[in-house]
């Protein structure tokens, strides 16, 4: 006959599954210890998963190490937890340990493993995982295929990424965004924009991630007018509200081609407070093009008139860059 405590296992398992706060999970864990059911395999699995989701990997691995029946679900929780914290070596080490112990991967295993391969990046291991995807029959799983494309893109193997992309029976916005981002990040801006057009023709709605990838491609390719058109369609046509990452792309795009004052005016018109990345893009443009006057205004806004030392140090860097450009220009004229 099951005890009242044992009967409460599904209830507490459900509570753990719905909890995202480390403090709440610790309180539930303490309660489970008091009831004497914390050692139950099902509860241990939920504890490992819950601690891993909220980034408490020390607690998760401690319980994992004390668990006799280590299921694929348990390994998946640890692998995904490490991958979400960008601890890619530990994520892959756990995956290899899982294989050594004869536990087969499932559809939830491989996306996290591939994310870790992309994060290192490890193309060799990524290709081995791709073989595992084929062997276990997961090639039709969209999430797994998306992870494979991202892995190949980050490793610089765009041909393999595109081959996968073309062979997918179903694609979603993540699929399109990953491939567009791959082209854009490797300087193939026209290919990125061409694929974006194909995405729209296919009836797939772009999201914020897609527009970041497209604007990045415009930025890398110096395609300012196209960048403005993409910016206008983002909210006007698709209802995607610009985020700070989109503002950063626009400032960077304008700054790279020397339209520094336009980039400054663009920041002034922002609907939200610029962050470090936005200002960093403008400051980088000031250094690149020797725009000391814009740099002075930015320095005053960032550091204020009171923090003279920071202001002077920054302006000195920009001034040196401007002087170097002027000197290089005179040398080129002299050689002519």
QUIKA-V740942 format. One line per field, one symbol per residue. phi: phi as a letter, one per 40 degrees, with the letter a starting at -180 (. if undefined). A space follows every 50 residues. Layout:
BEGIN
phi=???
END
This chain:
BEGIN
phi=.ccdccccddcccccccccbcccccccccccccccgbcccdccccccdcc ccccgccccccccdcccccccddccdccdccccccgcccccccccccdcd cgcccbccccdccccccccccbcdcdccccccdcccgbcccccccccccc cccccgccccccccdccccbbbccdccccccccccbgccccccccccccc ccgcccbdcdcccccccccccgccccdcccdccdccbbgcccbcccccdc cccccccgcccccccccdcccbccbcccccccccccccbgcccccccccc ccbgcccccccccccccccccccccccccccccccc
END
